[in-house]
Amino acid sequence: MERLSVDSVIVTQIVDRKENVEVIPVTTHHDPFSYYDFSYSRMNSPGYVQSHTEVDLEMKLYDVATRKLVWTGKTSVTDHKTQKQNMKLVVEGIIKDLQKQGMALSFK
């Protein structure tokens, strides 16, 4: 097994998960300028239900040498995006927050 030389580690856990459901009602559109009979000048858009899952994450950064917690952060992600897109957004958010707090970062 290859050993890595690291000075910190981030642990991420799901702290909450919510299923959001939205009902989109049927809508009717009427074209007042239609040459056809009234019944032909109406269009219906069917109603539908859409849902998405929102997951709240908590991240904790530990110093490996001291085993002390040095940073925590929270964020939410939804299933509107792919897992890869969500992970990229989470990592970018972590990096921005750590840099804002003056913590140096290097990745291998």
MOFEN-V803728 format. One record per residue. N is the residue number from 1. SS is DSSP state (A for helix, B for strand, O for the rest). PSI is psi in degrees with one decimal (NA if undefined). BURIAL is I if it has 9 or more other ideal C-beta (glycine too) atoms within 8 Angstrom, else O. Layout:
N:SS:PSI:BURIAL ; N:SS:PSI:BURIAL
This chain:
1:O:134.2:O ; 2:O:135.3:O ; 3:O:138.6:O ; 4:O:144.7:O ; 5:O:99.8:O ; 6:O:151.0:O ; 7:O:-8.1:O ; 8:B:161.9:I ; 9:B:142.7:O ; 10:B:129.3:I ; 11:B:127.9:O ; 12:B:135.6:O ; 13:B:151.7:O ; 14:B:125.6:O ; 15:B:-17.8:O ; 16:B:152.1:O ; 17:B:125.7:O ; 18:B:135.6:O ; 19:B:117.7:O ; 20:B:126.5:O ; 21:B:132.0:O ; 22:B:128.3:O ; 23:B:120.7:O ; 24:B:115.6:O ; 25:O:164.9:O ; 26:O:136.7:O ; 27:B:143.2:O ; 28:B:131.1:O ; 29:B:135.9:O ; 30:B:131.0:O ; 31:O:101.9:O ; 32:O:-11.3:O ; 33:O:12.2:O ; 34:O:142.8:O ; 35:O:-10.5:O ; 36:O:169.2:O ; 37:O:152.0:O ; 38:A:-39.6:O ; 39:A:-24.9:O ; 40:A:-13.8:O ; 41:O:9.3:I ; 42:B:139.6:I ; 43:B:137.3:O ; 44:B:137.7:O ; 45:B:122.7:O ; 46:O:148.0:O ; 47:O:162.2:I ; 48:B:168.2:O ; 49:B:132.4:O ; 50:B:143.4:O ; 51:B:153.9:O ; 52:B:154.9:I ; 53:B:132.7:I ; 54:B:128.3:I ; 55:B:127.2:I ; 56:B:129.0:I ; 57:B:146.7:I ; 58:B:129.7:I ; 59:B:140.6:I ; 60:B:129.1:I ; 61:B:123.9:I ; 62:B:143.1:I ; 63:B:123.3:I ; 64:O:-41.9:I ; 65:O:-43.4:O ; 66:O:-13.4:O ; 67:O:27.8:O ; 68:B:146.8:O ; 69:B:125.8:O ; 70:B:-14.0:O ; 71:B:145.5:I ; 72:B:152.1:O ; 73:B:156.0:I ; 74:B:148.0:I ; 75:B:167.6:I ; 76:B:143.5:O ; 77:B:154.2:I ; 78:B:163.7:I ; 79:O:12.2:O ; 80:O:-27.5:O ; 81:O:165.7:O ; 82:O:164.0:O ; 83:A:-39.5:O ; 84:A:-42.9:O ; 85:A:-44.0:O ; 86:A:-44.3:I ; 87:A:-41.3:O ; 88:A:-43.2:O ; 89:A:-40.5:I ; 90:A:-48.8:I ; 91:A:-43.6:O ; 92:A:-40.0:O ; 93:A:-41.2:I ; 94:A:-47.5:I ; 95:A:-46.1:I ; 96:A:-44.6:O ; 97:A:-42.2:I ; 98:A:-41.1:I ; 99:A:-38.6:I ; 100:A:-32.2:O ; 101:O:4.8:O ; 102:O:19.0:O ; 103:O:130.5:O ; 104:O:144.3:O ; 105:O:140.4:O ; 106:O:137.3:O ; 107:O:147.0:O ; 108:O:NA:O
